[in-house]
């Protein structure tokens, strides 16, 4: 019989970052509210969680993040206007965001790192495992990742992290994992983790990306984790402890992802995400493809 502790229904979405790479656009608007075509980044993340069966979500917010709460709340006046106009398509789009999931909010307070943000979810999560989805990491819905991670967690009881192979000269932008390959081609055992190492000392070019499925014991580890790189409490450091002390907090498995993933906190990747998603939409994709063909001839 499957262990009920490893049945995940809750997700934590840290969204307290300042979004400085997108200033001045993010001076008064959360970076997670920047739109990819006609839907904010954060909605793609929430929809991914819901598609994977996670309907109890906790967002870890900071100052100037009220727009996130407003987006997932009802706007009765707007709905009434659209209803009277008979604009059923836009009415559905507006109502959809407020009906996706049961969403809760708590403030991080001091910006003390991702590990500290996750720790703020302890009382909400309780004694069960939970998922963490970074609010500026978008996984293309056609390339499911979180569902696979939940499967691995249910089968093993391990903490599960998402990994992608990146060029060696880019590994300093990520956490880097030392791994052991097993029988399954997309699942590895993580033996060590280093936060943003220099390429010459990185244990591999397998980068940790913004999806995690964690046992509740990770909270106890985070409470004892000292500030690391940048003076922040790093989730990577807590997972490193778990990987080396599986009897305390469970081991760490990695799901190797080779699909489409966009770091929307990066300007170039944000543009790539917008183009990739837009070009595959039925309503605007064909016209955009034709325009891009003409545009590319002028380059």
Secondary structure by P-SEA (a helix, b strand, c coil): cccccccccbbbbbccccccccccccccccccccccccccaaaaaaaaaaaacccbbbbbccccaaaaaaaacccaaaaaaaaaacaaaaaaaaaaaacccbbbbbbccccccaaaaaaaaccccccccbbbbccccccccccccaaaaaaaaaacccbbbbbbbccccccccbbbbbccccccccbbbbccccccccccccccccccccbbbbccaaaaaaaaccccccccccaaaaaaaaaacccccbbbbbbbbcccccccccaaaaaaaaaaaaaaccccaaaaaaaaaaaaaac
